[in-house]
Amino acid sequence: DKSVVAGYSAAISCSVRGFPKPKIVWMKNRMIIGEDPKFLMQNNQGVLTLNIRKPSTFDGGKYSCKAVNDLGQDEVECKLDVRIVTEPENK
């Protein structure tokens, strides 16, 4: 699980190996993340990263990385908490 500050880019990673090479699906709260400019999906030699640009509290939730091939599937989940940092008031 991960906690990030709203407005600062966040990244979630998972490691995937399999043969045949699995298809990767990223999901947020059980919904597939499609083409969305807020999200950038990268794969670097089996280490998959989901970058979230300037997250807001709306982007908090349960993210999952699902790998699927002809032999089966596996999935890992991560809860993302997006916090708002307030400036202390000067008195």
MODANOR-V522387 format. One record per residue. N is the residue number from 1. RES is the residue in one letter. PHI is phi in whole degrees, -180 to 180 (NA if undefined). Layout:
n/res/phi
N/RES/PHI
N/RES/PHI
//
This chain:
n/res/phi
1/D/NA
2/K/-143
3/S/-122
4/V/-131
5/V/-97
6/A/-56
7/G/91
8/Y/-108
9/S/-54
10/A/-127
11/A/-140
12/I/-122
13/S/-126
14/C/-147
15/S/-110
16/V/-131
17/R/-135
18/G/178
19/F/-140
20/P/-60
21/K/-54
22/P/-76
23/K/-86
24/I/-107
25/V/-128
26/W/-97
27/M/-134
28/K/-125
29/N/50
30/R/70
31/M/-108
32/I/-64
33/I/-84
34/G/-90
35/E/-71
36/D/-145
37/P/-62
38/K/-71
39/F/-113
40/L/-123
41/M/-104
42/Q/-128
43/N/-133
44/N/-120
45/Q/53
46/G/90
47/V/-98
48/L/-98
49/T/-128
50/L/-109
51/N/-94
52/I/-114
53/R/-80
54/K/41
55/P/-66
56/S/-113
57/T/-59
58/F/-62
59/D/-84
60/G/-68
61/G/148
62/K/-101
63/Y/-101
64/S/-139
65/C/-115
66/K/-116
67/A/-112
68/V/-132
69/N/-141
70/D/-63
71/L/-94
72/G/148
73/Q/-150
74/D/-147
75/E/-148
76/V/-130
77/E/-119
78/C/-146
79/K/-91
80/L/-109
81/D/-110
82/V/-106
83/R/-103
84/I/-103
85/V/-97
86/T/-102
87/E/-77
88/P/-67
89/E/-78
90/N/-84
91/K/-113
//
